[in-house]
Amino acid sequence: MLMQIKDQLNRTVTFESLPKRIISLVPSQTELLHDLGLEEEVVGITKFCVHPESWHRTKPHVGGTKKLHLDKIRQLSPDLIIGNKEENTKEDIHVLMEEFPVWMSDINNLDDALEMIAAAGSLTGKTVAATEMATVIRSAFDTMSLRSKPTVLYFIWNEPLMAAGKDTFIGDMLSRCGMENLAGSSRYPELNSAGLAALNPSTILLSSEPFPFAQKHADELRTICPDSNILFVDGEMFSWYGSRLRQAVPYFKGVLDQIHAGY
């Protein structure tokens, strides 16, 4: 019996049966597939799929999210590939779409993430587990109580200094935390010292990924914004849009406590 399901690029993806050989091209979605109980079905992941650690050690790697090893993917003979519009390159994905069923996510906010989780359940025969997970995540976010709005810049990269804009998944997480994102609506704007000083955020958040910010970077930024509260944050909590969202709200509440203590 044929299965058809639309992905988040509004493409209809067709399967002859429930997928038995799945390759995940996105770390947060790999973790989701693990937490849905797809140990046997997932046959390939990227080198950046570090959770769970046991999969990172034992599952075949098919390259990085931006530089896939297409021959390795072909050798694994997947009957489903799960990717993401932003994290994978258009060129790689278009090649794979010619050869395999490819389901693509496009995540810009919490609603997109919950839709993706539900779709992953439908794709893999884990509808009940995925629905329960999405409900738990939605309920947790409903408990977020907004306090006074700190102005914030959330940096993801250094040299050039890049921030997460409002129209990103990270931007949506900041908004749900009650923070005013000063980065604007472009996705990942670059900021120079003068621009950063002019914005003068009350809080600067330095992410653990994709760039590994360290104390020396905080010290440099403090010379530009001496009045800003500078915090290191777990980038996975702000940018991973799969099952890790179950841990996000308690983490965010802890970050908010640190921010308000620093006022």
N, C-alpha and C positions, 0 to 999 in steps of 0.2 A: 504494500500500500504506500503510495507516494505521500510524503510529508512536505508541506510548504509553509515557510515562515518568513516574514519580512524582517530585514535587519534595520539598523538605525540610519542607514543611508537610503531607506525606502526601496531596497532591492528585494525581490522575492527569491529566496534560496530554497532549492528543491532537494529532497533526500528520498532515497528508496526505502529506508528504514532508520531506526534509531542509530546514530553514529556509534561505532565501536572503536574507531581509531581517530582520536582527536589531537590536533596540534594547537597549542595556545601561543600566540605571539605577543602577549601582554602580561607583565608580571601580576598586576592586580586581578586580572581575569583568571590567570593560572591558579592563584590562591583560592579564588571562588570555586573553581572546578574541583579542587581538592576538598574544600569544605562541603561541597555537595556530594562527596563520596564517589568520585570518578577516578579512583586509583588505577583501575585496570584499563579504562578507556583512554586516558591521556597518554599518548606515546611520544610526544615531543614538546619541548618548551624552549624559551630563549635563555641565553646565559645570564640575563638580568632577572630571571624568575627565581628569586632567592627564597621565596616562601612557598611551600614548606621546605625546610633545609634538606629533608630526606629526598624530595623530588629533585632539588637542585643537584644533589650528589648522584642520583641514580638515573634520572630520565635523560634521554638523548637531547643534546642542545642543537638548535637549528640556526645558530648565529645570534646577533643582537637584534633588538627591535627595529633599528634603522638599517641594518645590513644583514639581511637573511641569507642563509646558505640554501639556495633553492634546490640544489642537487640532494642535499640531506633530507629536505622535506619530501622530495619525490621518492627517495629510498624508503621512507617511512609509510608511504601509501595511505595518507589520511583520507578518511571519508567525511571529515569536517575540519576546517581551519577557522579559528576565532581570532580576529584582529581588531584594530582600532584605527580610526581615521587619522588621529593626531600622532599616535605613537609609531605607526608603521608608514613606510613610504608608498606613495601612489604607484610608483613603478613596480615595486615588488608585488604589491597586492594585485595589480592588474594582470601580471603574469600568472599568479596563482589562481585567479578567478577563471582563467582560460582552461585550467586543468582540474580544479577541485571545487567542491562546495565551500564557499568562504562567507562566513557571517561576520559583519562589521559592526562595531559599536561606534557611537559618536556621543561623547559624554561632556556636557557643559554644566550640569547642575545635578542636584540630588534626584530630581524626578527622572532624569535620563539614566542615572545609575540604577535606580530601582526598577526601571523598565528593562534595563539590560540584565539584571539579576533574574527577573521573571522570565525573560526570553531564554536565558541560559538553561533554566529549568525545563522549559518547553522543548528546547533543542535536544536535551540529553535524557529525557524521561524522569527528571527530578523536580517535577512541578510542585509537589507538596512542600518539599524541603525549601525550594527557592521562594515560594510564597510566604512561608513562615519566616524565613530570613528577612525578606523585604518588610514584612509587618513589624518585626522586632526593631529594625533600623528606623523605620518611619516613626514608630512610637517613641524611640529614644530621642530623635530630633525634635519631636513635639514637646519634650520636657525642657528644651533650651529656653531659659528666661533671659531676655535682653536687658542689660544694664546701661549705664552711661556709655556712649559710643566712643571708643578710642579711635583716633585716626591711625592708620597702619599702612606700612609697605611690607610686602612679603617677597623677599628676594630668593630667586631660584638659581642665579648664575652670577659669576664674577668675571670681570674683564672680557666683555663689557658687563656692567652691573645691570641685571635684568630683573624686573619684578613681574609678578602675576597680576594681570589686569582683572577688571570686573567680569568680563565675559569669558571666564574660564571656570573649570570645576573648583579650583582653589579659591577663586573669587567668590563663588557661591558659598563655599564653606566659611569664608571670612564673614560674609554677610549674615549667614545663619548664626554666627557667633556674636553678632551685634557690632561688628567692627566696620568702620568707614574706610574703604580701600581708596587710597589717594592715587593709585596707579592709573586710573582712568579706564576707558572701555576697550582700548586696543589690547590684544591678547597678552603679549609679553614685551612691554615697552622697555627701552634702554634708558638709563638715567646717568647723567654725568654729575659731577660734584655740585655744580651750581644749581642744577635742577633739583637734586636731592635736598640741598640746603633750603631752597625756596619752598619746597613742600613741607619741610620740617614736621615729619610725623611724630605723634606722641609715642608711637611704638614701631620698632623695626623688628621684623621676624626673619631670622636667617634659617633657611631650610637645610636639612641634612642631605637632601637630594634634589636635583641631579648633581649640583655642585656641593662638595663637602665643606661648607663654611667652618672656619676655625676661629680661635680667639683673636688671632692677628687681624682677621677681617673685621671683627667687631671693633677692635681698637681703631682701625682706620676709619670706620664709619662714625665712630664717636667723635673724631676730630672734625667731621663735617656737621654732625647733628649732636652737639654736646648735651642737649636736653632730652634726647630721645631715650626711651627705655628699650634696650636691645636684648632680645631673647633668642636662644637657639630652640628650634622646634623640629619635631619628627615629621619629615616630609611625607612619609608613607601615610600618616594620619590625615594630612590635608589633601593628598593627591591620589591616593589609591581608592578606586570607586567600586570595589567588589565587597567581599565579605568582611574586609578590614573595617568597613564602616560600622560594624557592631561595636568596635572599640573606640570609635572616634569621639562620640559625645562625652564620655567621662574624661577623655584626654583634653578635649577642648575646654571643658569646665576647669580643669587644672591650669591650663594656659591662661584663661581669663582671670583666675584667682591671682596668678603671678602678675598679670598686667595691672590689675586694679590695686594690688599691693604696692606697685611701683609708682602710683600716682602721687 
